[in-house]
Amino acid sequence: LAHLDLHPGAILVQKDHSIKILEPGTYETNREPAHAAYLAPEAQGGQGSPAADLYSLGMLAHFVLTGRPRGAGPAPLFENEIAALTG
């Protein structure tokens, strides 16, 4: 079973802090650009799988930790660490 469209808008946090995933099982090859940031590379080519959902969860975790989708530039929280790694 794969969701194949995990993105911030598909995650609902309840008052009791439980998490609900909305829109299960919807997969379209025509995606809005905002969703593409969370889509695994192989799923962008139409080859969705449960592994693609794991990739999307990683991208969601990145968004939660940094406040920005991956590729949107360095997050303020990690600017010092990135500067130290890149010299």
C-alpha positions in Angstrom: 0.0 0.0 0.0 1.4 3.4 -1.0 0.0 6.9 -0.6 2.1 8.4 -3.4 1.2 12.0 -2.7 2.6 12.9 0.7 3.1 16.6 1.2 2.4 19.1 4.1 -1.2 19.6 3.0 -1.9 15.9 3.3 -0.8 15.8 7.0 -3.3 16.7 9.7 -2.2 17.1 13.3 -5.1 16.6 15.7 -5.6 18.4 19.1 -4.4 15.3 20.9 -1.2 15.4 18.8 -2.1 12.3 16.7 -1.3 12.6 13.0 -3.7 11.8 10.2 -2.7 11.3 6.6 -5.3 12.6 4.2 -6.0 11.8 0.5 -4.7 8.2 0.7 -4.0 6.4 -2.6 -4.3 9.4 -4.9 -1.7 9.3 -7.6 -1.5 11.6 -10.5 1.3 12.3 -13.0 0.1 15.9 -13.3 1.3 17.5 -10.0 1.2 21.0 -8.7 4.8 22.4 -8.3 4.4 22.6 -4.5 3.9 18.8 -4.3 6.8 18.0 -6.6 9.3 19.0 -3.9 8.2 16.0 -1.8 7.9 13.5 -4.7 10.6 10.9 -5.1 12.6 11.1 -8.4 11.3 7.7 -9.6 7.7 8.7 -8.8 8.1 11.8 -11.0 8.6 9.4 -13.9 5.4 7.5 -13.0 7.0 4.7 -11.0 5.5 5.2 -7.6 6.1 2.7 -4.8 6.1 2.4 -1.0 9.8 3.4 -1.2 8.7 6.7 -2.8 6.6 7.4 0.3 9.6 6.9 2.5 11.4 9.5 0.4 8.5 11.9 0.7 8.5 11.4 4.5 12.1 12.4 4.5 11.3 15.5 2.6 8.5 16.3 5.0 10.9 15.8 8.0 13.3 18.3 6.3 10.4 20.8 5.9 9.4 20.4 9.6 13.0 20.8 10.8 14.0 23.7 8.6 10.7 25.4 7.7 11.6 25.3 4.0 11.2 22.6 1.3 14.5 21.0 0.2 16.3 23.1 -2.4 14.9 26.4 -1.2 18.3 27.5 0.2 19.9 27.0 3.5 17.6 27.3 6.6 18.6 29.8 9.2 18.9 27.0 11.8 21.6 25.3 9.9 23.5 28.2 8.2 26.5 27.9 10.6 26.7 24.1 10.1 26.6 24.5 6.4 29.2 27.2 6.4 31.5 25.0 8.5 31.1 22.0 6.2 31.6 24.0 3.0 34.4 26.2 4.3 
